[in-house]
Amino acid sequence: MPTAAGPDEPAAAGLTNGATARPDIGATTRAHMGATAWFNVRAAARLKVRTFRRFDLGAVRRPGLWRGPSSPGDRWALGAVVALVAVAALAGALLGWAGRPVHAPAAPLFGHVLPHLGPGTPAAVAVALAVIRWGPGLAERLPWRRMLAVTWATSVAWTFALALVDGWQRGLAGRLTTQYEYLAEVPGVTDTGAVLRGFTDRIVEGGPDPWTTHVAGHPPGALLVFVGLDRLGLGGGGWAATVCVLAGSLASVAIAITLRTLGQERAARIAAPFLVLFPGAVWTGASADGLFAGAAAGAFALFAVGLSRPSRVAAVAGGAGLAACVYLSYGLVLLALPAAALIALNHRRRIRTASAPAIASLRPARTITSGPSGRTIASARPDPGRSIAWPVLAAAVGAVAVVAVMTLLGFRWWEGYHLVRVRYYQGLASARPYAYWVWANLAALALCAGPAAAAILRRAAVRIPRSPVAALAVAWVAAALAADLSGLSKAEVERIWLPFAVWLPAAAALLPRPDRRFWLVVQAATALLVNHIVLTAW
């Protein structure tokens, strides 16, 4: 029964056609619904922005780039590297002020603290940004050979750009023309045979016409490389520096090939951007040790191909190449350590393959073909039916052949090594304190290999039994540590250890995927800061 409206209630509107009246929801309810709709609109907008950012950055999210490493252990490793470099720099400065100089003005690096910019600065920054942004994606997507070509070309661009920060003359053309370098002795070499026969007579100071510092400190192979360039019409500092950069940049390609022979193509592709932005490129352009690094990596890759296919021709060439490296630098005799690790890794692969014949028969080996002919050039799985002893023996034959030829031509390596130890302590090394450099060298190595090497090695140490890239990284560090403890590497190791340091970024696959772009930024920033703050000697 209808009732009259109260004094505070609105009168009911007239109704027709049997319609019923809806009660008024009230102002409070309407305001709540409006706020809910506005919240939904804002949430949708935020979701759209997040989706755009995720699409823009690919697999790596922007917040992770600035938070740093996701693992506490990696953060500790990064902090330890920063602390080691800072303590080495501070200790070197304090020892100098106390009247006990370490004889390296920018210790732990050899150079002078001189902040500067140069014509290569914009190019270096541009290359770094391009590799950080597009490098990982391209390394994953490009066909293998094209990826190798792009990796080498970008490494060359990165190295040249860093060198040109100091200008063409000071950064490249003049590096190898000082009175201490190889090119100073090139004009006096008129008879190669006579040079080899009388090389050891001119190593020690005090004798007749001693060699310049760098020629005396290395076997004759290093000098003969530059003599050969001069005879080919490529004389002078500009050509010498260019060859060092081009050859040194080949290390990135050789390392990738080595990893692939171990069945680690994915690890090689992940490592490619790290090999391009290798901070040691500061010293690759231009020093003869950059050339040595490229030659050693190339010989090591040939040896790896010879072990994995197996190919006796590649094994012989690899063994001969490794032996030839020993005639470029005495310290490269330590290539024996990673070579032994490579043999062990291949032997383990063969045992595992042979122990699972059923699985091996059901999983055909993936082959790599060349061109339209389809000729097989490599296999992703070793042949368990062939012993690894044969390629190792073939490599030994190649190495012995090189040693025999050089000895018959008149240079006895072991005699030269004994005399170079005498010459080493006739120079600045006798005044450099071993107690400082035995650990400060590691700070220089960290700057050369990049801070990412600390996180890589932390992870590699616990993955040696199941990761070939981890085992190789540890083997190359062991070679550097052996050189450090020898007492024949006091200072300048950021240059001398280039053949060892360049292999540490090769294990970048051990880093967590979300952190890799952050570590690329750190690697590039290290190279740029060192090159713009320190005027290096090479």
Beta strands, then each sheet from edge to edge (+ up, - down):
strand 1: 111-113
strand 2: 367-370
strand 3: 375-379
strand 4: 534-536
sheet 1: 1+ 4-
sheet 2: 2+ 3-
end
